[in-house]
């Protein structure tokens, strides 16, 4: 969803406002920590100008953060 959101030029905050949810909810969805209900899925698809099926497709790019450093042996 983050990729679709970025392609439309929306920020997380703008998408949250458009859909009527909190910024933290959008962040949790994009971070994979929250699942969507069907009604929310429909609202996000409408706000992003895409189909619900497109929200299930794998991202074309995999943007990873720095994450934790590896554990020392």
N, C-alpha and C positions, 0 to 999 in steps of 0.2 A: 504494500500500500504506500510505503514511503516513496517508492520510485514513481508511482502514478501521481502522488501528491506533488512531488517536485516537478514533474513534467507539466503540471498545470500552473505552476508558479505560486502555489499556495504554501503558506507556512503552516506548521502544526497548529498554531493558535488560530489562524484564519479558518482552517478546516474544522477545528473544534467548534468555533462559533457558527459556521455554516450548518453543521450537523446538529448543533445544540447539545454538545457534550463538553466535558472538561478537557483541558489541555493534557492533564495527566492520563486521562483515558486514551487519548490519541497516542501519547508517548508509550503507554503500556501495550497498545495494539501493535504499534510499529516495532516495539522491542520484543514482541512475542510472549509477553507476560499476561496477556488478556485475550480472550476469545470473543468474537462478535456473535450476537444474536441475529437472527434472520432480519428482523426489523432494522437493526443498526446497520447491518450489511447493506441493505437496500438504501438507506439514507446516505451512507458513505459513497456508494456507487453513483447515486444521483449527484452528490456534491462534486465528485471527481469527473462526472461526465462519461462514465464507463458502465459496463455491465457488471453484474454481480460475479459472473464467471471470471472476468478479468482479475478480480481481486484474489482469486484462487491460483492464478498462474505464478510460476516461479519468477523471482526478480531476474532481470537480464544482467544486472550488475550486482556484485556482492561487496558492499562497502562495509568494511570491518573497522571497528575502533581499535585502539592500541591494546586493550585488554590487560590482563595481568601478566607480569613477567613470569617466565618459567621458574619452577621451584629449583632451588640449588640441590645438587646431588648429595 
